[in-house]
Amino acid sequence: MSLATIQQKLQHLEALGGLAELEAVELILAERIRQVDGEGWTPAHDDLERREGQLAAAGASYALAVHQKALVHARTGSLDVKPSAPHARWPFSPLAWKPAGMRRMTVKGSALILAELARQIRAGLE
């Protein structure tokens, strides 16, 4: 994989879906960088401490919270729903659960899934 290949794929994605597709990718990348640089959740830490799918479970928990908010919004027009507790599969301390708006939780969940996928690639998992 090269930067040129990634750039070609980003251009293709933009052609398929417009600038919103690129903005979404940029938000996810920025969040993953924040998780590593700002929080210290490095790939090496993930490789040692997150081998039981915790990153996937955390990402899914945020995705499910987004789903809940989207259902309420579709039915009522309100975005005021905030999950007060993490999903039952949330793998970390409840204090680490930080619900936010739909977009922010989608970004956080996606970055966690990205981290899990990268961990699997480094581990040679299929």
Secondary structure, DSSP 8 states (H G I E B T S, - for coil): --HHHHHHHHHHHHHHH-HHHHHHHHHHHHHHHHHHHTT---HHHHHHH-TTSHHHHHHHHHHHHHHHHHHHHHHHS------SS--TT--S-GGG-----HHHHHHHHHHHHHHHHHHHHHHT--
